[in-house]
Amino acid sequence: MGHIVNQEREYRLLQQRLDQNITGAPYSPVFIRILQLLFSPAEAAIARKIPLRPVAIAALARKTGLEPDDLREKLLIMAEKGLVFDFEYNGQCHVVLAPVVIGFFEFVYMRSRDNLDLRELAELFEEYMFRDDRFARDVFRETTQLGRTLVREEALDDYSEVLDWEKASHVITTAETVGISLCACRHKAGHLDKACAAPLRTCLTFGNSARILINKGMAEAATVGEAMQVLERCKQAGLAQIADNVQHAVGFMCNCCGCCCGMFQAVRTFNIRTAIVTSNWAAKIEGSRCTGCGLCIKACPVEAITVDSAGGAGRSRAVCEPELCLGCGVCYTACKLGCISMASRDRRVMVPETTFDRMVTMAIERGKLSNFLFDDPSRLSHRALGRIAAVIEKSAPVKALMAVKPIRSAFLTAIAAGANIKR
């Protein structure tokens, strides 16, 4: 009986560890069951001791009490399962614990596999993520998000206004390495017998992210030409392009449908309208030419377009709500009469320059800055500084200052410099 209790304790502690991630992992008996299916008790005991930021295996071995070679072997198995990331840095093997999203949920379903009960896991993930809104609100609260919308370049009135990092084509053609995987969301939906007819092999990864996934068998290496073909097929299938919410070194590009995508489900099911960062454009519908056929309404993944029947003489036309529109341009492709184009928004959307900038901004917004910067509980200095940072970040004056963009930018620069010095 004591052995069982100890095992349950390891999974509860792992849940608490994952909940320290920027996107969170709130407790639920359903989530504990997910962890039990993915992690052995011994793996859970190791995983809960892995810091949120990368750690050398030699340092982790001292924390776990395992021999480095033994630990490396166990971590290799966990990495193959998609539970941790492992990579070489400065001649040493490092590891970091994968969050729930973007993390081990995607890595479970980005490939076909026969060593897991994917249907049971799909049912559990569906219940955990969408039976109530706790998980979704943990992931998508505040304004800085994991994903941003890419506009369809061909839909723009003034192509000169679009920057390189806003172009799906540029993200693909400038990538050093490209990987193609199964869409995790549609693959999961397929195991629930409710996937749509959209293509499945549509998830694109780039650079270091692609290399890691290819090395672990979670993605297939692809050429730029093959990736561009995927992009064009996805556009014709009415899928929206959602990319890594950074300007430089974009790590992924999803091709998303409104029915299966977890991000879109957060918008549609829980009305979390900020779950996906919009592009700098919104749909503009030429009402005098629109016949109200409804194709754009059906195509819109976030239900931002409705029919207005107040045109007189029984005439209907489509109307787009700019505040709800993601600016993806899917409706542009769907419209057969050429009534839709994409118009610039009055205020430009702010996108973090790098992944580090995004993570720190998300941590500040979600009150988890201390977790992100000082996440090694075995070091007294980190524990003490973490407490101080937790008090500072929750104070009203600091939160007020964070709302001022120039001050926020300066603060992030100072934090980044300080973090590099401490490490």
C-alpha positions in Angstrom: 0.0 0.0 0.0 2.8 2.4 0.9 4.4 1.7 -2.5 1.2 2.8 -4.3 0.9 5.9 -2.2 4.5 6.9 -3.1 3.7 6.4 -6.7 0.6 8.6 -6.5 2.7 11.2 -4.7 5.3 11.3 -7.6 2.5 12.0 -10.1 1.0 14.7 -7.9 4.4 16.3 -7.5 5.0 16.1 -11.3 1.7 17.8 -11.9 2.7 20.6 -9.5 6.1 20.9 -11.4 4.3 21.1 -14.7 1.9 23.7 -13.3 4.9 26.0 -12.7 5.4 26.2 -16.5 4.3 29.5 -18.0 1.2 27.8 -19.6 0.3 25.9 -16.5 -1.2 22.4 -15.8 -4.0 22.7 -13.2 -4.7 19.7 -11.0 -7.4 17.2 -12.1 -7.7 13.5 -11.6 -8.0 13.2 -15.4 -4.6 14.9 -15.8 -3.0 12.6 -13.2 -4.3 9.6 -15.3 -2.7 11.2 -18.4 0.6 11.4 -16.5 0.3 7.8 -15.4 -0.2 6.6 -19.0 2.8 8.7 -20.3 5.3 8.5 -17.4 6.4 5.4 -15.4 6.7 6.1 -11.7 10.5 6.3 -12.0 10.2 8.7 -15.0 7.8 10.9 -13.0 10.3 11.0 -10.1 13.1 12.2 -12.5 10.9 14.6 -14.5 9.7 16.5 -11.5 13.3 17.4 -10.7 14.1 18.8 -14.1 14.2 22.7 -14.1 12.0 24.7 -16.4 15.1 25.9 -18.2 17.7 23.6 -19.8 20.0 21.8 -17.4 23.1 19.7 -18.1 22.6 16.0 -17.5 25.7 16.0 -15.2 24.0 18.6 -12.9 20.7 16.8 -13.0 22.4 13.5 -12.1 23.6 15.1 -8.8 20.0 16.2 -8.1 18.5 12.8 -8.8 21.3 10.7 -7.2 21.6 8.7 -10.4 24.8 7.9 -12.2 25.1 10.2 -15.3 25.2 7.3 -17.8 22.2 5.7 -16.2 20.3 9.0 -16.1 21.2 9.6 -19.8 19.8 6.3 -20.8 16.5 6.9 -18.9 16.2 10.5 -20.4 16.8 9.1 -23.9 13.8 6.9 -23.5 11.7 9.8 -22.2 12.9 12.0 -25.1 11.9 9.3 -27.6 8.4 9.4 -26.0 8.3 13.2 -26.3 8.3 13.9 -22.6 11.6 15.9 -22.5 13.8 17.7 -24.9 17.4 16.7 -25.0 20.1 18.5 -27.0 23.8 19.2 -27.2 25.1 22.6 -26.0 28.7 23.6 -25.5 29.8 20.0 -25.7 27.4 18.8 -23.0 24.0 17.0 -23.2 21.2 19.2 -21.8 17.6 18.4 -21.1 14.4 20.3 -20.3 11.0 19.1 -19.3 8.3 19.4 -22.0 5.2 21.4 -20.9 1.7 20.1 -21.7 1.4 22.5 -24.7 3.3 23.2 -26.9 4.9 20.0 -25.6 4.0 16.4 -24.8 0.4 16.6 -26.1 1.7 17.5 -29.6 4.6 15.0 -29.4 2.2 12.2 -28.6 0.1 12.8 -31.7 2.6 14.2 -34.2 3.2 10.6 -35.4 1.6 7.2 -35.6 2.6 4.9 -32.7 1.5 1.6 -31.3 3.1 1.7 -27.9 0.3 3.9 -26.4 -3.4 3.7 -26.2 -4.0 6.8 -28.3 -7.8 6.6 -28.1 -7.8 6.5 -24.3 -5.3 9.4 -24.2 -7.4 11.3 -26.7 -10.5 10.9 -24.5 -8.5 12.1 -21.5 -6.9 15.0 -23.2 -10.4 16.1 -24.6 -11.9 16.0 -21.1 -8.9 17.8 -19.5 -8.7 20.5 -22.1 -12.3 21.1 -23.0 -14.7 19.7 -20.4 -14.3 22.9 -18.5 -12.2 26.0 -19.1 -9.5 25.8 -16.4 -6.7 24.4 -18.5 -7.6 26.7 -21.5 -7.6 29.8 -19.4 -4.3 28.8 -17.8 -2.7 28.5 -21.2 -4.4 31.4 -23.0 -4.9 34.1 -20.3 -3.5 37.5 -20.8 -2.4 38.9 -24.3 0.9 37.3 -25.2 0.3 33.9 -26.7 2.1 30.9 -28.1 0.7 31.3 -31.6 0.1 34.2 -34.0 -1.9 34.4 -37.2 -0.2 34.7 -40.6 -2.1 36.6 -43.2 -2.5 35.2 -46.7 -0.2 37.4 -48.7 -2.2 37.1 -51.9 -5.2 38.7 -50.1 -3.5 42.0 -49.4 -4.4 45.2 -51.2 -0.9 46.6 -50.5 1.7 43.8 -50.5 4.5 46.3 -49.7 3.1 46.7 -46.1 3.8 43.1 -45.1 7.1 42.4 -43.3 9.1 39.2 -43.8 8.2 37.6 -40.5 4.5 38.1 -41.4 4.8 36.0 -44.6 4.3 32.2 -44.4 6.3 31.9 -47.6 9.3 33.7 -46.1 9.2 31.6 -42.9 9.4 28.5 -45.0 11.9 29.6 -47.7 14.4 30.9 -45.2 14.4 27.9 -42.9 17.7 25.9 -42.7 15.8 22.7 -41.7 12.2 21.8 -42.3 10.2 19.0 -40.7 6.7 17.8 -41.6 4.5 16.0 -39.0 0.9 14.9 -38.5 -1.4 17.6 -37.2 -1.7 16.6 -33.5 -5.1 18.1 -33.1 -6.7 16.4 -36.1 -4.9 13.1 -35.3 -6.3 13.2 -31.7 -9.8 14.0 -33.1 -9.5 11.0 -35.4 -9.1 8.8 -32.4 -12.4 10.2 -31.1 -14.1 9.6 -34.5 -14.7 13.3 -35.1 -11.9 14.5 -37.3 -12.7 16.7 -40.3 -11.7 15.9 -43.8 -8.7 18.3 -43.9 -5.2 17.0 -44.7 -3.4 15.4 -41.7 0.3 15.7 -42.7 0.3 19.5 -42.3 2.4 20.5 -39.2 5.6 22.3 -40.2 8.6 22.9 -37.9 11.8 24.8 -38.7 15.4 25.2 -37.6 16.4 23.7 -34.2 12.8 22.6 -33.5 12.7 20.6 -36.7 16.1 19.0 -36.1 15.1 17.8 -32.7 11.8 16.4 -33.9 13.4 14.7 -37.0 16.0 13.2 -34.8 13.4 11.7 -32.5 11.2 10.4 -35.4 8.4 12.9 -34.7 8.9 14.7 -38.0 10.0 13.8 -41.5 12.8 15.9 -43.1 11.4 17.9 -46.0 12.7 20.3 -48.6 11.5 23.9 -48.9 9.6 22.9 -52.0 7.7 20.2 -50.2 6.8 22.5 -47.4 5.5 25.1 -49.9 3.4 22.4 -51.5 1.9 21.6 -48.0 1.2 25.3 -47.5 -0.6 25.6 -50.8 -2.7 22.4 -50.2 -3.6 23.7 -46.8 -4.7 27.1 -48.2 -6.9 25.4 -50.7 -8.4 23.2 -48.0 -9.4 26.3 -46.0 -6.9 26.0 -43.2 -5.5 29.0 -41.4 -1.8 29.4 -40.8 -0.8 29.9 -37.2 2.9 30.3 -36.4 5.2 30.6 -33.5 4.6 34.0 -31.9 8.1 35.4 -32.6 9.7 37.5 -35.3 13.0 35.6 -35.5 13.8 31.9 -35.7 10.1 30.8 -36.0 9.9 27.3 -34.7 6.6 26.1 -36.1 3.7 26.7 -38.4 0.4 25.0 -37.9 -2.3 24.7 -40.6 -5.4 24.8 -38.5 -9.1 24.0 -38.9 -11.8 25.7 -36.8 -13.2 22.3 -35.7 -10.2 20.3 -34.4 -7.5 22.9 -33.5 -7.1 23.4 -29.7 -6.4 27.1 -30.1 -9.5 27.6 -32.2 -11.5 25.5 -29.7 -10.4 27.8 -26.9 -11.8 30.8 -28.9 -15.1 29.1 -30.0 -15.9 27.0 -26.9 -14.8 29.3 -24.1 -14.9 32.7 -25.9 -11.2 33.3 -25.2 -10.8 35.8 -28.0 -7.1 36.5 -27.3 -6.1 32.8 -27.5 -4.4 33.5 -30.8 -2.6 36.7 -31.7 -4.2 38.4 -34.8 -2.3 39.4 -37.9 -2.0 43.1 -38.7 -4.9 42.8 -41.1 -8.7 42.2 -40.9 -11.1 41.1 -43.6 -12.8 43.8 -45.6 -16.0 42.7 -47.4 -17.4 44.7 -50.3 -21.0 44.7 -49.4 -22.4 46.0 -52.7 -21.1 42.9 -54.5 -21.8 40.3 -51.8 -24.8 38.0 -52.4 -24.8 36.5 -48.8 -24.0 33.0 -50.1 -22.4 32.1 -46.7 -19.2 30.5 -48.0 -17.1 32.9 -46.0 -19.2 32.4 -42.9 -18.6 28.6 -43.1 -14.9 29.1 -43.8 -14.1 31.5 -40.9 -12.5 29.5 -38.1 -13.6 31.8 -35.3 -17.1 32.7 -36.4 -16.2 36.4 -37.0 -18.4 36.7 -40.1 -22.2 36.8 -39.9 -25.1 37.6 -42.4 -26.7 41.0 -42.3 -30.3 40.8 -43.8 -31.0 44.6 -43.3 -30.0 45.5 -46.9 -33.6 45.9 -48.1 -35.7 44.0 -50.5 -34.7 40.8 -48.8 -31.1 41.2 -49.8 -28.4 39.6 -47.5 -24.7 40.3 -47.2 -21.8 39.1 -45.2 -20.4 41.3 -42.4 -17.1 40.8 -40.6 -16.5 42.0 -37.0 -13.0 43.4 -37.0 -12.5 42.8 -33.3 -13.1 39.1 -33.7 -11.3 38.7 -37.0 -7.9 36.9 -36.8 -6.8 38.3 -40.1 -6.0 34.9 -41.5 -7.5 35.5 -45.0 -9.3 32.1 -45.2 -12.5 33.9 -46.1 -10.6 35.6 -49.0 -9.9 32.2 -50.6 -13.5 30.9 -49.9 -15.2 33.9 -51.6 -16.0 33.1 -55.2 -17.1 36.6 -56.1 -13.9 38.4 -55.1 -15.7 40.5 -52.5 -13.1 40.1 -49.7 -9.7 41.6 -49.3 -7.5 42.2 -46.2 -7.2 45.7 -44.8 -4.6 47.0 -42.4 -5.6 47.4 -38.8 -5.4 50.8 -37.2 -3.0 49.6 -34.5 -0.1 47.2 -35.2 0.1 44.0 -33.3 3.1 43.6 -31.0 5.0 40.4 -31.6 8.1 39.4 -29.4 11.4 39.4 -31.3 12.7 36.1 -29.9 11.4 33.0 -28.0 13.2 34.3 -24.8 11.4 37.6 -25.1 8.1 35.9 -25.5 8.6 33.5 -22.6 9.6 36.4 -20.3 6.7 38.5 -21.3 4.3 35.6 -20.8 5.8 34.9 -17.4 5.4 38.6 -16.4 1.8 38.7 -17.5 0.9 35.4 -15.8 2.7 36.1 -12.6 5.3 33.4 -13.1 8.5 35.4 -13.7 10.1 33.9 -10.6 9.4 30.3 -11.8 11.0 31.1 -15.2 14.1 32.8 -13.9 14.8 31.1 -10.6 13.6 27.6 -11.1 16.2 25.5 -9.4 14.9 24.7 -5.9 18.2 23.0 -4.9 20.1 26.3 -4.9 19.4 28.5 -1.9 20.2 31.7 -3.8 17.7 30.8 -6.5 15.1 30.0 -3.9 15.6 33.3 -2.0 15.7 35.4 -5.2 12.6 33.6 -6.4 10.7 34.6 -3.4 11.8 38.2 -3.8 10.9 38.2 -7.5 7.5 36.7 -6.7 6.8 39.6 -4.3 8.0 42.2 -6.7 6.1 40.9 -9.8 2.8 40.8 -7.9 3.0 44.3 -6.6 0.5 46.8 -8.1 3.1 49.5 -9.1 5.1 47.0 -11.2 2.0 45.7 -12.9 1.0 49.2 -13.7 4.4 50.0 -15.2 4.3 46.8 -17.3 1.3 48.2 -19.2 3.6 51.0 -20.6 5.3 49.5 -23.6 8.6 51.5 -23.5 9.1 50.7 -19.8 8.2 47.0 -20.4 10.8 46.8 -23.1 13.5 48.3 -20.9 12.6 46.0 -18.1 12.7 42.9 -20.4 16.2 43.9 -21.6 17.4 44.3 -18.0 15.9 41.0 -17.0 17.5 39.2 -19.9 20.9 40.7 -19.1 20.5 39.8 -15.4 19.5 36.2 -16.2 22.6 35.7 -18.4 24.9 37.0 -15.6 23.3 34.8 -13.0 23.6 31.7 -15.2 
